[in-house]
Amino acid sequence: MPYVSVKGVDLHYRVDGPAGADNAVGAPVVDAAAATASGAPWLVLSNSLGSDLSMWTAQLAAFATHYRVLRYDTRGHGHSAAPAGSYTIEQLTGDVIGLLDELHIERAHFCGISMGGLTGVALAARYPDRVNRVVLSNTAAKIGSDEVWGPRADRARNEGMAALAGAVLPRWFTADFIEREPLMFAQIRDVFVHTHGEGYASNCDALRVADLRGETHNILAPALVITGTHDLAATPAQGQELAESIRGARYLELDASHISNLERVGEFNGAVLDFLGQA
């Protein structure tokens, strides 16, 4: 499995791309136009809390037709390292920048969901020279509160991830979807319960203190904000607030709950490709 080390933290990643394109990692890419000329533009996908890079499997066939798709496991998730201690949004964004640097990717589109979306907010606001276009899905500039993240982190550390599954996962999808797609829900649950408990809790710590509401006006990249009508974790109202705080941002609401890229695959994929200019 491919890894890069960013400030001593091993991050697991995967690259997928168009058939016949030069998908080798390591050749310098100056910007999106140069990437198009030399192969294909880069698109980075960032997972939600309690998942891993496999959550983007339903997007690969569509996205990798046009882009070099770089997926990675956020620290504390999947096959990436879970260093001890509370994490910060600065570390989460620093991991992405370090990953791009190690792979010699100068600029990329970025698409993140939930925690990955919050990472995208910080990236676009703080590193405008590294982000071409940004998709912020099922997220907000401030997600949750101390009352949410503190007890959840404690429970992950003390009781394990299985103890959280019954309360957290039903909020990710509508009841109709869970009944209609039991195998997919089982796969998502399997990833969740095997997420590193300390790593999950450390990311909860990052979400507990991250408040980017004062930074969204710094986002200059074209932005698409996607919400789910039934999302209780990052509500449509929060998504609208986020979109309105970013100059020129597009807003899209899907008939879904929190993990809209899986609940509404076709609509999600079409909206992202249209926004990125590859519909």
C-alpha positions in Angstrom: 0.0 0.0 0.0 1.4 3.5 -0.8 2.2 5.8 2.0 3.9 9.1 2.5 5.3 10.5 5.7 4.2 14.0 6.6 6.0 15.3 9.7 6.4 11.8 10.9 2.8 10.7 10.3 2.3 8.0 7.7 -0.6 8.7 5.5 -2.1 6.0 3.3 -3.3 7.1 -0.1 -4.4 5.8 -3.5 -4.3 7.3 -7.0 -6.8 6.5 -9.8 -7.0 8.1 -13.2 -8.1 8.0 -16.8 -7.2 5.0 -18.9 -4.1 5.8 -21.0 -3.2 8.9 -18.9 0.2 9.3 -17.3 -0.9 8.4 -13.7 2.6 8.1 -12.3 3.0 10.1 -9.1 6.1 12.2 -8.9 6.2 14.3 -12.0 5.8 17.9 -11.1 2.4 19.5 -12.0 2.4 23.3 -12.0 -1.3 24.0 -12.3 -4.5 22.5 -13.6 -3.7 23.5 -17.2 -0.3 21.9 -17.1 -1.9 18.8 -15.5 -4.4 18.6 -18.4 -1.6 18.9 -20.9 0.6 16.2 -19.2 -2.2 13.8 -18.2 -5.2 15.0 -16.3 -6.0 17.5 -13.5 -5.8 16.3 -9.9 -8.8 15.9 -7.6 -8.3 15.2 -3.9 -11.1 13.4 -2.0 -11.2 13.6 1.8 -13.3 11.2 4.0 -15.7 11.9 6.8 -15.1 11.1 10.5 -15.3 7.4 11.1 -14.8 6.3 7.5 -11.9 5.9 5.2 -11.0 6.4 1.5 -13.3 3.5 0.5 -16.3 5.8 1.1 -15.5 7.3 -2.4 -15.7 4.0 -4.3 -19.0 5.0 -5.8 -17.4 8.1 -7.3 -14.3 6.5 -8.8 -15.7 5.4 -12.2 -17.1 8.8 -12.9 -14.4 11.0 -11.5 -11.4 9.0 -12.7 -12.6 9.3 -16.3 -11.5 12.9 -16.2 -9.2 13.4 -13.2 -6.2 11.9 -11.4 -8.1 11.1 -8.2 -6.1 11.2 -5.0 -7.8 9.6 -2.0 -6.3 9.4 1.4 -7.1 8.1 4.9 -7.3 11.1 7.3 -4.9 10.6 10.2 -6.5 8.3 12.8 -8.5 6.5 10.1 -8.1 3.5 7.8 -4.5 2.6 7.2 -3.0 5.9 8.1 -1.2 6.4 11.4 -3.1 7.4 14.6 -0.6 9.5 16.6 -1.5 10.0 20.2 -2.9 13.3 21.4 -5.7 15.6 20.3 -5.6 16.7 16.7 -6.2 20.2 15.2 -7.6 21.5 12.0 -4.1 22.9 11.4 -2.8 19.3 11.4 -5.5 18.0 9.2 -4.9 20.7 6.6 -1.1 20.3 7.0 -1.4 16.6 6.2 -3.1 17.5 2.9 -0.5 20.1 2.0 2.3 17.7 3.0 0.7 14.9 0.9 0.5 17.2 -2.1 4.1 18.3 -1.6 5.4 14.8 -1.3 3.6 13.8 -4.5 4.7 17.0 -6.3 1.2 18.2 -6.9 1.2 22.0 -7.0 -2.6 22.6 -7.4 -5.7 20.4 -7.2 -9.4 20.4 -7.0 -10.6 19.3 -3.5 -13.8 17.5 -2.5 -14.5 16.7 1.2 -17.5 15.5 3.1 -18.3 16.3 6.7 -14.9 16.4 8.5 -13.3 16.3 5.1 -15.4 19.3 4.1 -14.2 21.3 7.1 -10.7 20.4 6.0 -11.6 21.8 2.6 -12.8 25.0 4.1 -9.5 25.5 5.9 -7.5 24.6 2.9 -9.3 26.9 0.5 -9.2 29.8 3.1 -5.6 29.4 4.1 -3.9 27.9 1.0 -5.5 29.6 -1.9 -2.6 28.9 -4.2 -3.0 25.1 -3.8 -6.8 24.8 -4.5 -8.4 25.3 -7.8 -12.1 24.5 -7.0 -13.5 23.2 -3.8 -16.6 21.0 -3.1 -17.8 21.2 0.6 -20.3 18.5 1.2 -22.5 18.0 4.3 -20.3 20.2 6.4 -20.2 23.7 8.0 -17.6 26.2 9.2 -18.4 25.1 12.7 -19.7 21.5 13.2 -21.3 20.4 16.5 -20.4 21.6 20.0 -18.5 20.7 23.1 -21.6 18.9 24.3 -21.4 16.7 21.2 -17.7 16.0 20.7 -16.5 15.8 24.3 -18.7 12.9 25.3 -18.3 11.2 22.0 -14.5 11.3 22.2 -14.6 10.0 25.8 -16.8 7.1 24.7 -14.6 6.2 21.8 -11.6 6.1 24.1 -13.2 4.2 27.0 -15.8 1.9 25.3 -14.6 1.5 21.8 -16.2 2.2 18.4 -18.8 -0.5 18.5 -20.4 1.4 21.4 -20.9 4.4 19.2 -22.2 2.7 16.1 -25.9 2.4 17.1 -26.2 6.1 17.9 -24.0 7.6 15.1 -24.6 5.5 11.9 -28.4 5.8 11.7 -27.9 9.6 11.4 -25.7 9.1 8.3 -28.5 7.9 6.1 -32.2 8.0 5.8 -34.2 5.1 7.1 -35.4 4.3 3.6 -31.8 4.1 2.4 -30.7 1.8 5.2 -33.6 -0.6 4.4 -32.9 -0.4 0.7 -29.1 -0.8 0.8 -28.4 -3.2 3.8 -25.1 -4.4 2.3 -23.7 -0.9 1.8 -24.8 0.0 5.3 -23.1 -3.1 6.6 -19.9 -2.2 4.8 -20.0 1.4 6.2 -20.6 0.0 9.7 -17.7 -2.4 9.3 -15.3 0.4 8.5 -16.7 2.5 11.4 -16.4 -0.1 14.1 -12.8 -0.9 13.0 -11.7 2.7 13.0 -8.9 3.4 15.6 -10.8 4.5 18.7 -8.1 6.9 19.9 -7.7 8.2 16.3 -11.4 8.8 16.1 -11.5 10.6 19.5 -8.5 12.8 18.5 -10.4 13.9 15.4 -13.4 14.6 17.6 -11.1 16.9 19.6 -10.2 18.7 16.4 -13.8 19.2 15.5 -14.7 20.4 19.0 -12.4 23.4 18.8 -12.4 24.2 15.1 -14.4 27.3 14.2 -13.8 28.7 10.7 -16.7 31.0 10.5 -14.4 34.0 10.5 -12.3 32.6 7.7 -14.7 31.6 5.0 -14.7 35.1 3.4 -11.0 34.4 2.5 -12.0 31.6 0.1 -11.4 32.8 -3.4 -11.7 29.5 -5.2 -15.0 28.6 -6.9 -16.9 26.6 -4.3 -19.8 24.2 -4.4 -21.7 23.5 -1.1 -23.8 20.3 -1.0 -26.2 19.6 1.8 -28.7 16.8 2.6 -32.3 17.7 3.3 -32.4 15.2 6.2 -28.9 15.9 7.6 -28.9 16.4 11.3 -25.2 16.7 11.7 -24.6 19.5 9.2 -28.0 20.9 8.5 -29.2 22.6 5.3 -29.4 25.8 7.2 -25.7 25.5 8.1 -24.9 24.7 4.5 -26.8 27.7 3.3 -24.9 29.9 5.8 -21.6 28.4 4.6 -22.5 29.0 0.9 -23.6 32.6 1.6 -20.4 33.4 3.4 -18.3 32.4 0.3 -18.3 34.8 -2.5 -20.0 33.3 -5.6 -20.5 29.8 -4.1 -23.0 27.5 -5.5 -25.5 25.7 -3.2 -27.1 22.3 -3.8 -29.5 20.4 -1.5 -30.0 16.7 -2.1 -32.7 14.4 -0.8 -30.3 12.6 1.6 -28.9 12.6 5.1 -25.3 13.1 6.1 -23.4 10.9 3.6 -25.0 12.2 0.5 -22.3 10.9 -1.9 -23.5 7.4 -1.2 -27.2 8.0 -0.7 -27.5 10.0 -4.0 -24.6 8.7 -6.0 -25.8 9.8 -9.5 -26.9 13.3 -8.4 -23.8 13.9 -6.4 -21.4 12.7 -9.1 -23.2 14.8 -11.8 -23.2 17.9 -9.7 -19.5 17.7 -8.9 -18.5 17.0 -12.4 -20.7 19.8 -13.7 -19.1 22.2 -11.2 -15.6 21.0 -12.1 -16.4 21.5 -15.7 -16.5 17.8 -16.8 -20.2 17.1 -17.0 
